[in-house]
Amino acid sequence: DVALMVVDGLAGITPDDAHFARWLRRFDKPVVLAVNKAESKRAAPTMADAYQLGLGEPVAISAEHGEGLAELYDALAAHE
């Protein structure tokens, strides 16, 4: 019912990220975009660039540190 796309906040938006975002937009399903490794200020440019993927507002998370997971769960639950 909803797709979750995760990008690496330290690597920036890659050509593969752009490819899969285009692929996901073809479907008539909501997509939640998560930017992982966002505990670092180095991820700030990726957060800004993530809007260019056309998937809506990205959710900043850090899977390793457990940060932003409540916001991610809320974003996913909004599509139940």
Secondary structure, DSSP 8 states (H G I E B T S, - for coil): --EEEEEETTT-S-HHHHHHHHHHHTSSS-EEEEEESTTSGGGHHHHHHHGGGSS-S-EE-BTTTTBTHHHHHHHHHTT-
